[in-house]
Amino acid sequence: MIYTRFIFLIFLISQSFLISCGSSIKDVAIKKQEAAKYYYEQMDYVEAKKHCKEALDLWRTIKNSNTKSVPNWSIENNINRCEKLLEIIPTSEVLKTPTTVPIRIVKNAIYVNATLNQKEYITLLLDTGASHTIITPDVAELLGISPKKDAPKGTITLIGGKTIEVPVVSLSKIKVGDAVVNNLMVGVYSVFPNAPLVDGILGTDFLRHFTVTVDHHTRQLRLLSQ
């Protein structure tokens, strides 16, 4: 009888420990998920993807555990949210061979042509000091993605360290030569009001997906998947 009570006591302690661990995992999963959303809104996609994957793994661990501190419907909802966020984080299409595109150089400024959403052909200033790509309000209007009054805003760093807060919209596809990045959040701002032939900036959010080489002699930009 004493042995049976002892075994039952051990069982209760172990169950309590599992529930406590489950609750701890749930709290970490929620924090990771909130962090992923925060970094996505800040357009830091590397951190957003990292935290989202970690949250997804934790929710799946909770789902597969014998003792759950969270209802199944809540677990499934959070798994779906993580999966949907991963789907809209920018990704590049793999280049099997390098793509080379012509560039225009004016007073050390490099201009390159890009295609947006497979229909608008524009000219962008290539700026390795800019944290994010920017398009003008006119281009956004042509694409039918002009930001609304309540559109999310992002802080973008320009060359020289200057920062601006601008509304952001999602581009389904941006293509330079054969180099493609999907689901890129870009700023909408008249960055060059006195240069109507320049439609914005090509920033490091696009360029970081590739190994970039600029040949000033041949005036060409070479992009290769990393």
ROGUFI-299351 format. One record per atom (N, C-alpha, C): residue number from 0; x, y, z; atom name. Coordinates in steps of 0.02 Angstrom, whole numbers. Example, Ala and Ser with C-alpha at 12.3 -4.5 7.8 and 13.67 -1.06 7.14 Angstrom:
<recs>
0; 660; -284; 390; N
0; 615; -225; 390; CA
0; 660; -165; 390; C
1; 642; -112; 354; N
1; 684; -53; 357; CA
1; 645; 2; 394; C
</recs>
This chain:
<recs>
0; 42; -60; 0; N
0; 0; 0; 0; CA
0; 44; 63; 0; C
1; 96; 63; 42; N
1; 141; 120; 45; CA
1; 178; 128; -21; C
2; 197; 71; -50; N
2; 233; 72; -114; CA
2; 188; 101; -169; C
3; 123; 82; -168; N
3; 76; 107; -217; CA
3; 67; 182; -211; C
4; 61; 207; -149; N
4; 55; 279; -137; CA
4; 117; 316; -161; C
5; 175; 284; -148; N
5; 239; 316; -169; CA
5; 242; 322; -246; C
6; 221; 269; -281; N
6; 221; 270; -354; CA
6; 172; 323; -379; C
7; 113; 329; -347; N
7; 63; 378; -367; CA
7; 89; 449; -356; C
8; 126; 458; -300; N
8; 154; 524; -285; CA
8; 206; 543; -338; C
9; 248; 496; -356; N
9; 299; 507; -408; CA
9; 265; 526; -474; C
10; 209; 491; -488; N
10; 172; 505; -550; CA
10; 145; 577; -550; C
11; 116; 599; -494; N
11; 89; 666; -489; CA
11; 144; 718; -497; C
12; 202; 706; -467; N
12; 258; 752; -471; CA
12; 282; 758; -543; C
13; 287; 699; -577; N
13; 311; 699; -646; CA
13; 262; 735; -691; C
14; 196; 725; -680; N
14; 146; 759; -720; CA
14; 149; 834; -710; C
15; 157; 854; -646; N
15; 163; 926; -631; CA
15; 224; 956; -665; C
16; 279; 918; -665; N
16; 341; 942; -697; CA
16; 330; 950; -772; C
17; 296; 902; -804; N
17; 284; 905; -876; CA
17; 239; 964; -894; C
18; 188; 976; -852; N
18; 143; 1032; -865; CA
18; 181; 1097; -860; C
19; 225; 1100; -807; N
19; 265; 1161; -798; CA
19; 311; 1173; -857; C
20; 342; 1119; -881; N
20; 386; 1125; -940; CA
20; 347; 1145; -1001; C
21; 286; 1115; -1007; N
21; 244; 1133; -1064; CA
21; 226; 1206; -1064; C
22; 210; 1232; -1005; N
22; 193; 1302; -999; CA
22; 253; 1346; -1017; C
23; 313; 1324; -995; N
23; 374; 1362; -1010; CA
23; 387; 1363; -1085; C
24; 379; 1306; -1118; N
24; 389; 1302; -1190; CA
24; 339; 1347; -1225; C
25; 277; 1346; -1201; N
25; 225; 1389; -1231; CA
25; 244; 1462; -1226; C
26; 269; 1483; -1168; N
26; 289; 1553; -1159; CA
26; 346; 1572; -1206; C
27; 394; 1527; -1213; N
27; 450; 1540; -1258; CA
27; 426; 1544; -1331; C
28; 380; 1498; -1349; N
28; 353; 1497; -1417; CA
28; 317; 1562; -1433; C
29; 278; 1587; -1385; N
29; 242; 1650; -1394; CA
29; 291; 1708; -1402; C
30; 343; 1709; -1361; N
30; 393; 1762; -1365; CA
30; 430; 1760; -1432; C
31; 447; 1699; -1455; N
31; 481; 1692; -1519; CA
31; 436; 1716; -1576; C
32; 372; 1700; -1570; N
32; 324; 1719; -1622; CA
32; 316; 1795; -1623; C
33; 312; 1826; -1565; N
33; 306; 1899; -1561; CA
33; 370; 1932; -1589; C
34; 428; 1902; -1574; N
34; 491; 1929; -1599; CA
34; 494; 1924; -1675; C
35; 469; 1868; -1702; N
35; 468; 1860; -1775; CA
35; 426; 1913; -1808; C
36; 368; 1927; -1779; N
36; 324; 1978; -1806; CA
36; 356; 2047; -1801; C
37; 389; 2061; -1745; N
37; 422; 2125; -1736; CA
37; 477; 2135; -1788; C
38; 519; 2085; -1796; N
38; 575; 2092; -1844; CA
38; 549; 2097; -1916; C
39; 494; 2062; -1930; N
39; 465; 2068; -1997; CA
39; 441; 2139; -2010; C
40; 408; 2169; -1960; N
40; 384; 2237; -1967; CA
40; 442; 2287; -1973; C
41; 499; 2269; -1943; N
41; 559; 2311; -1948; CA
41; 598; 2295; -2011; C
42; 573; 2248; -2050; N
42; 604; 2226; -2113; CA
42; 673; 2195; -2103; C
43; 683; 2165; -2044; N
43; 743; 2126; -2030; CA
43; 724; 2053; -2041; C
44; 728; 2031; -2104; N
44; 700; 1966; -2123; CA
44; 742; 1907; -2100; C
45; 807; 1918; -2090; N
45; 849; 1864; -2065; CA
45; 827; 1844; -1995; C
46; 819; 1894; -1951; N
46; 797; 1881; -1882; CA
46; 725; 1856; -1881; C
47; 683; 1885; -1925; N
47; 612; 1864; -1928; CA
47; 607; 1790; -1945; C
48; 645; 1768; -1994; N
48; 644; 1698; -2015; CA
48; 670; 1653; -1960; C
49; 724; 1674; -1928; N
49; 755; 1635; -1874; CA
49; 706; 1624; -1817; C
50; 675; 1678; -1792; N
50; 629; 1672; -1735; CA
50; 565; 1635; -1755; C
51; 543; 1644; -1816; N
51; 482; 1611; -1839; CA
51; 493; 1535; -1842; C
52; 549; 1513; -1867; N
52; 564; 1442; -1871; CA
52; 570; 1411; -1801; C
53; 602; 1449; -1756; N
53; 609; 1424; -1687; CA
53; 541; 1418; -1653; C
54; 497; 1468; -1664; N
54; 429; 1465; -1636; CA
54; 391; 1406; -1665; C
55; 398; 1396; -1730; N
55; 363; 1340; -1763; CA
55; 385; 1273; -1735; C
56; 450; 1265; -1724; N
56; 476; 1202; -1695; CA
56; 448; 1191; -1624; C
57; 443; 1246; -1586; N
57; 417; 1240; -1518; CA
57; 343; 1222; -1517; C
58; 304; 1253; -1561; N
58; 232; 1237; -1564; CA
58; 222; 1164; -1586; C
59; 264; 1140; -1631; N
59; 259; 1070; -1653; CA
59; 279; 1022; -1596; C
60; 327; 1044; -1555; N
60; 347; 1003; -1497; CA
60; 290; 998; -1448; C
61; 256; 1055; -1436; N
61; 198; 1055; -1391; CA
61; 143; 1011; -1419; C
62; 132; 1015; -1484; N
62; 79; 975; -1517; CA
62; 92; 900; -1508; C
63; 155; 880; -1512; N
63; 172; 809; -1509; CA
63; 184; 783; -1439; C
64; 180; 828; -1389; N
64; 192; 806; -1320; CA
64; 130; 771; -1292; C
65; 142; 729; -1242; N
65; 86; 692; -1211; CA
65; 45; 737; -1166; C
66; 77; 786; -1137; N
66; 43; 832; -1091; CA
66; 42; 901; -1122; C
67; -17; 927; -1136; N
67; -24; 992; -1168; CA
67; -54; 1042; -1120; C
68; -23; 1101; -1117; N
68; -51; 1155; -1076; CA
68; -88; 1205; -1120; C
69; -93; 1189; -1185; N
69; -126; 1233; -1233; CA
69; -176; 1191; -1273; C
70; -237; 1216; -1285; N
70; -286; 1179; -1325; CA
70; -260; 1166; -1396; C
71; -282; 1111; -1425; N
71; -259; 1093; -1492; CA
71; -275; 1147; -1543; C
72; -334; 1178; -1537; N
72; -353; 1230; -1587; CA
72; -305; 1290; -1583; C
73; -282; 1306; -1522; N
73; -236; 1362; -1514; CA
73; -168; 1344; -1543; C
74; -146; 1283; -1531; N
74; -82; 1260; -1559; CA
74; -83; 1264; -1635; C
75; -138; 1238; -1665; N
75; -144; 1239; -1738; CA
75; -145; 1310; -1766; C
76; -180; 1355; -1731; N
76; -183; 1425; -1753; CA
76; -114; 1457; -1754; C
77; -75; 1443; -1702; N
77; -8; 1472; -1698; CA
77; 39; 1441; -1749; C
78; 32; 1377; -1762; N
78; 72; 1345; -1815; CA
78; 55; 1377; -1883; C
79; -10; 1387; -1895; N
79; -31; 1418; -1958; CA
79; -3; 1489; -1965; C
80; -3; 1528; -1911; N
80; 23; 1596; -1913; CA
80; 98; 1595; -1930; C
81; 135; 1549; -1899; N
81; 207; 1545; -1913; CA
81; 219; 1525; -1986; C
82; 181; 1477; -2010; N
82; 190; 1454; -2079; CA
82; 173; 1510; -2129; C
83; 121; 1548; -2115; N
83; 101; 1603; -2160; CA
83; 154; 1659; -2160; C
84; 183; 1672; -2101; N
84; 236; 1723; -2098; CA
84; 297; 1701; -2138; C
85; 315; 1638; -2132; N
85; 372; 1612; -2170; CA
85; 360; 1617; -2245; C
86; 297; 1610; -2266; N
86; 280; 1613; -2337; CA
86; 290; 1682; -2367; C
87; 283; 1734; -2325; N
87; 288; 1802; -2352; CA
87; 355; 1835; -2338; C
88; 400; 1800; -2304; N
88; 467; 1827; -2295; CA
88; 503; 1823; -2362; C
89; 538; 1878; -2381; N
89; 571; 1879; -2447; CA
89; 618; 1820; -2459; C
90; 613; 1793; -2519; N
90; 658; 1738; -2540; CA
90; 683; 1752; -2610; C
91; 743; 1728; -2624; N
91; 771; 1737; -2691; CA
91; 766; 1672; -2729; C
92; 760; 1679; -2795; N
92; 761; 1620; -2838; CA
92; 833; 1604; -2855; C
93; 852; 1542; -2851; N
93; 921; 1521; -2859; CA
93; 944; 1531; -2932; C
94; 1001; 1564; -2938; N
94; 1032; 1573; -3004; CA
94; 1082; 1517; -3015; C
95; 1070; 1475; -3065; N
95; 1117; 1421; -3079; CA
95; 1182; 1447; -3111; C
96; 1175; 1503; -3146; N
96; 1234; 1536; -3175; CA
96; 1228; 1611; -3161; C
97; 1284; 1647; -3159; N
97; 1281; 1719; -3144; CA
97; 1240; 1756; -3197; C
98; 1208; 1810; -3176; N
98; 1174; 1853; -3224; CA
98; 1212; 1920; -3227; C
99; 1220; 1945; -3287; N
99; 1256; 2008; -3297; CA
99; 1210; 2058; -3331; C
100; 1206; 2118; -3302; N
100; 1162; 2169; -3329; CA
100; 1201; 2234; -3339; C
101; 1183; 2273; -3389; N
101; 1218; 2337; -3400; CA
101; 1198; 2388; -3347; C
102; 1244; 2432; -3331; N
102; 1231; 2485; -3283; CA
102; 1251; 2552; -3314; C
103; 1225; 2605; -3285; N
103; 1243; 2672; -3306; CA
103; 1277; 2706; -3247; C
104; 1336; 2735; -3259; N
104; 1374; 2766; -3206; CA
104; 1378; 2841; -3219; C
105; 1352; 2881; -3172; N
105; 1354; 2954; -3178; CA
105; 1382; 2982; -3112; C
106; 1443; 3012; -3117; N
106; 1475; 3041; -3058; CA
106; 1478; 2991; -3000; C
107; 1501; 2931; -3015; N
107; 1509; 2876; -2967; CA
107; 1443; 2846; -2942; C
108; 1387; 2872; -2965; N
108; 1322; 2842; -2948; CA
108; 1306; 2789; -3000; C
109; 1282; 2731; -2976; N
109; 1268; 2674; -3020; CA
109; 1193; 2665; -3027; C
110; 1169; 2664; -3089; N
110; 1098; 2655; -3103; CA
110; 1087; 2589; -3140; C
111; 1036; 2553; -3120; N
111; 1022; 2488; -3150; CA
111; 946; 2483; -3162; C
112; 928; 2446; -3214; N
112; 857; 2436; -3229; CA
112; 830; 2375; -3193; C
113; 767; 2379; -3173; N
113; 735; 2324; -3138; CA
113; 663; 2318; -3162; C
114; 636; 2258; -3156; N
114; 566; 2246; -3173; CA
114; 528; 2229; -3109; C
115; 472; 2264; -3097; N
115; 432; 2253; -3037; CA
115; 367; 2218; -3054; C
116; 352; 2166; -3015; N
116; 290; 2128; -3024; CA
116; 277; 2108; -3097; C
117; 332; 2097; -3133; N
117; 331; 2072; -3202; CA
117; 298; 2119; -3252; C
118; 291; 2183; -3233; N
118; 258; 2228; -3281; CA
118; 286; 2299; -3285; C
119; 318; 2324; -3232; N
119; 345; 2392; -3234; CA
119; 421; 2390; -3239; C
120; 447; 2422; -3290; N
120; 519; 2425; -3303; CA
120; 544; 2493; -3279; C
121; 588; 2493; -3228; N
121; 607; 2556; -3196; CA
121; 682; 2562; -3189; C
122; 705; 2621; -3169; N
122; 776; 2634; -3157; CA
122; 787; 2648; -3083; C
123; 835; 2612; -3053; N
123; 849; 2620; -2982; CA
123; 923; 2637; -2971; C
124; 935; 2677; -2920; N
124; 1004; 2690; -2899; CA
124; 1027; 2632; -2856; C
125; 1081; 2600; -2875; N
125; 1109; 2546; -2835; CA
125; 1146; 2576; -2775; C
126; 1123; 2561; -2716; N
126; 1150; 2593; -2656; CA
126; 1163; 2541; -2602; C
127; 1226; 2520; -2596; N
127; 1244; 2470; -2546; CA
127; 1241; 2498; -2475; C
128; 1232; 2564; -2469; N
128; 1225; 2594; -2402; CA
128; 1153; 2600; -2380; C
129; 1107; 2585; -2425; N
129; 1035; 2589; -2408; CA
129; 1012; 2521; -2381; C
130; 979; 2523; -2325; N
130; 957; 2460; -2294; CA
130; 901; 2426; -2333; C
131; 861; 2466; -2368; N
131; 802; 2438; -2402; CA
131; 790; 2472; -2469; C
132; 756; 2436; -2511; N
132; 737; 2461; -2577; CA
132; 680; 2511; -2570; C
133; 681; 2563; -2611; N
133; 630; 2615; -2610; CA
133; 605; 2627; -2681; C
134; 539; 2637; -2688; N
134; 511; 2657; -2752; CA
134; 471; 2722; -2742; C
135; 462; 2759; -2795; N
135; 427; 2822; -2790; CA
135; 351; 2811; -2785; C
136; 314; 2859; -2760; N
136; 241; 2853; -2758; CA
136; 211; 2842; -2827; C
137; 240; 2873; -2879; N
137; 214; 2863; -2947; CA
137; 219; 2790; -2970; C
138; 276; 2759; -2954; N
138; 285; 2688; -2972; CA
138; 237; 2645; -2934; C
139; 228; 2659; -2870; N
139; 181; 2620; -2829; CA
139; 111; 2626; -2857; C
140; 92; 2686; -2880; N
140; 26; 2696; -2909; CA
140; 18; 2656; -2974; C
141; 69; 2656; -3016; N
141; 67; 2617; -3078; CA
141; 58; 2543; -3065; C
142; 88; 2519; -3010; N
142; 83; 2449; -2992; CA
142; 18; 2432; -2955; C
143; -19; 2484; -2936; N
143; -81; 2472; -2899; CA
143; -70; 2453; -2827; C
144; -13; 2475; -2798; N
144; 2; 2458; -2728; CA
144; 17; 2520; -2687; C
145; -13; 2576; -2705; N
145; -2; 2637; -2666; CA
145; -21; 2626; -2593; C
146; 21; 2648; -2547; N
146; 6; 2636; -2476; CA
146; -55; 2676; -2453; C
147; -96; 2644; -2412; N
147; -154; 2678; -2384; CA
147; -133; 2719; -2324; C
148; -179; 2759; -2298; N
148; -163; 2803; -2242; CA
148; -139; 2764; -2181; C
149; -167; 2704; -2171; N
149; -148; 2664; -2112; CA
149; -96; 2612; -2129; C
150; -60; 2621; -2185; N
150; -9; 2573; -2205; CA
150; 47; 2569; -2153; C
151; 77; 2511; -2144; N
151; 133; 2506; -2097; CA
151; 191; 2548; -2120; C
152; 232; 2569; -2072; N
152; 290; 2610; -2089; CA
152; 355; 2575; -2067; C
153; 408; 2591; -2102; N
153; 472; 2562; -2085; CA
153; 526; 2615; -2083; C
154; 576; 2604; -2041; N
154; 633; 2650; -2037; CA
154; 687; 2625; -2084; C
155; 706; 2666; -2131; N
155; 754; 2647; -2183; CA
155; 816; 2689; -2177; C
156; 873; 2656; -2180; N
156; 938; 2690; -2177; CA
156; 964; 2702; -2247; C
157; 982; 2764; -2262; N
157; 1010; 2782; -2327; CA
157; 1085; 2789; -2322; C
158; 1117; 2799; -2378; N
158; 1189; 2808; -2379; CA
158; 1208; 2870; -2337; C
159; 1261; 2863; -2299; N
159; 1282; 2917; -2254; CA
159; 1251; 2911; -2185; C
160; 1209; 2859; -2175; N
160; 1180; 2847; -2109; CA
160; 1114; 2883; -2096; C
161; 1090; 2922; -2145; N
161; 1027; 2957; -2136; CA
161; 970; 2906; -2132; C
162; 923; 2917; -2085; N
162; 866; 2872; -2079; CA
162; 801; 2910; -2093; C
163; 754; 2876; -2125; N
163; 688; 2905; -2139; CA
163; 635; 2853; -2122; C
164; 577; 2876; -2102; N
164; 520; 2832; -2090; CA
164; 471; 2841; -2146; C
165; 456; 2786; -2181; N
165; 413; 2790; -2240; CA
165; 362; 2733; -2239; C
166; 306; 2741; -2274; N
166; 259; 2686; -2280; CA
166; 290; 2631; -2322; C
167; 272; 2568; -2308; N
167; 300; 2512; -2345; CA
167; 244; 2471; -2377; C
168; 260; 2442; -2434; N
168; 213; 2399; -2470; CA
168; 250; 2337; -2492; C
169; 212; 2286; -2512; N
169; 243; 2223; -2532; CA
169; 247; 2217; -2607; C
170; 306; 2202; -2632; N
170; 316; 2186; -2703; CA
170; 316; 2111; -2710; C
171; 275; 2084; -2753; N
171; 274; 2011; -2761; CA
171; 338; 1987; -2795; C
172; 367; 2030; -2838; N
172; 428; 2009; -2873; CA
172; 467; 2070; -2896; C
173; 533; 2069; -2883; N
173; 578; 2119; -2911; CA
173; 634; 2081; -2946; C
174; 647; 2101; -3008; N
174; 694; 2064; -3050; CA
174; 746; 2111; -3080; C
175; 810; 2093; -3072; N
175; 866; 2129; -3103; CA
175; 904; 2078; -3144; C
176; 902; 2086; -3210; N
176; 929; 2033; -3252; CA
176; 888; 1970; -3240; C
177; 922; 1915; -3223; N
177; 887; 1853; -3205; CA
177; 883; 1843; -3129; C
178; 907; 1892; -3091; N
178; 906; 1888; -3018; CA
178; 837; 1910; -2993; C
179; 805; 1867; -2953; N
179; 737; 1880; -2931; CA
179; 731; 1873; -2855; C
180; 697; 1921; -2824; N
180; 678; 1915; -2753; CA
180; 603; 1924; -2749; C
181; 571; 1878; -2713; N
181; 498; 1879; -2705; CA
181; 479; 1906; -2636; C
182; 419; 1936; -2634; N
182; 389; 1959; -2570; CA
182; 432; 2010; -2533; C
183; 458; 2058; -2570; N
183; 501; 2108; -2539; CA
183; 460; 2169; -2516; C
184; 466; 2187; -2452; N
184; 434; 2247; -2427; CA
184; 478; 2306; -2444; C
185; 450; 2355; -2480; N
185; 490; 2413; -2502; CA
185; 459; 2478; -2477; C
186; 500; 2528; -2467; N
186; 476; 2593; -2447; CA
186; 448; 2631; -2506; C
187; 401; 2676; -2493; N
187; 372; 2719; -2545; CA
187; 388; 2791; -2526; C
188; 431; 2823; -2568; N
188; 456; 2889; -2548; CA
188; 488; 2922; -2609; C
189; 478; 2987; -2616; N
189; 510; 3024; -2671; CA
189; 581; 3042; -2650; C
190; 625; 2993; -2655; N
190; 693; 3002; -2630; CA
190; 734; 3050; -2674; C
191; 716; 3054; -2738; N
191; 751; 3100; -2784; CA
191; 699; 3145; -2820; C
192; 670; 3193; -2785; N
192; 618; 3235; -2815; CA
192; 642; 3276; -2874; C
193; 706; 3290; -2878; N
193; 733; 3329; -2934; CA
193; 763; 3286; -2989; C
194; 752; 3220; -2984; N
194; 777; 3174; -3035; CA
194; 720; 3129; -3057; C
195; 676; 3154; -3100; N
195; 615; 3117; -3119; CA
195; 628; 3052; -3156; C
196; 689; 3043; -3183; N
196; 704; 2982; -3221; CA
196; 730; 2926; -3176; C
197; 738; 2941; -3111; N
197; 760; 2890; -3063; CA
197; 699; 2870; -3021; C
198; 684; 2806; -3021; N
198; 622; 2782; -2990; CA
198; 631; 2755; -2920; C
199; 690; 2763; -2892; N
199; 700; 2740; -2823; CA
199; 770; 2714; -2811; C
200; 776; 2671; -2760; N
200; 841; 2644; -2738; CA
200; 837; 2568; -2734; C
201; 889; 2536; -2758; N
201; 897; 2463; -2749; CA
201; 943; 2453; -2689; C
202; 914; 2429; -2634; N
202; 951; 2424; -2571; CA
202; 977; 2355; -2556; C
203; 1007; 2349; -2496; N
203; 1038; 2286; -2476; CA
203; 988; 2231; -2461; C
204; 924; 2248; -2450; N
204; 875; 2195; -2439; CA
204; 868; 2151; -2501; C
205; 881; 2179; -2560; N
205; 883; 2140; -2622; CA
205; 954; 2112; -2633; C
206; 1004; 2154; -2627; N
206; 1072; 2136; -2645; CA
206; 1102; 2082; -2600; C
207; 1080; 2078; -2537; N
207; 1110; 2030; -2491; CA
207; 1098; 1957; -2511; C
208; 1049; 1946; -2556; N
208; 1036; 1878; -2579; CA
208; 1088; 1853; -2629; C
209; 1131; 1898; -2651; N
209; 1177; 1881; -2706; CA
209; 1248; 1905; -2690; C
210; 1295; 1873; -2724; N
210; 1363; 1900; -2726; CA
210; 1364; 1951; -2782; C
211; 1381; 2013; -2765; N
211; 1375; 2069; -2812; CA
211; 1445; 2093; -2834; C
212; 1453; 2099; -2899; N
212; 1516; 2125; -2926; CA
212; 1500; 2180; -2976; C
213; 1531; 2238; -2967; N
213; 1522; 2295; -3012; CA
213; 1586; 2304; -3053; C
214; 1580; 2298; -3118; N
214; 1636; 2308; -3163; CA
214; 1630; 2378; -3194; C
215; 1669; 2425; -3167; N
215; 1664; 2494; -3192; CA
215; 1691; 2500; -3263; C
216; 1738; 2458; -3281; N
216; 1768; 2462; -3347; CA
216; 1718; 2443; -3402; C
217; 1684; 2386; -3392; N
217; 1635; 2363; -3442; CA
217; 1565; 2390; -3428; C
218; 1558; 2424; -3370; N
218; 1493; 2451; -3349; CA
218; 1440; 2396; -3346; C
219; 1456; 2347; -3305; N
219; 1410; 2290; -3296; CA
219; 1405; 2272; -3223; C
220; 1346; 2246; -3205; N
220; 1333; 2221; -3137; CA
220; 1325; 2146; -3143; C
221; 1362; 2110; -3101; N
221; 1360; 2037; -3101; CA
221; 1330; 2013; -3035; C
222; 1278; 1969; -3040; N
222; 1245; 1943; -2981; CA
222; 1247; 1867; -2983; C
223; 1263; 1837; -2925; N
223; 1267; 1765; -2920; CA
223; 1237; 1744; -2853; C
224; 1196; 1692; -2853; N
224; 1165; 1668; -2791; CA
224; 1218; 1649; -2741; C
225; 1206; 1666; -2678; N
225; 1254; 1649; -2625; CA
225; 1245; 1578; -2603; C
</recs>
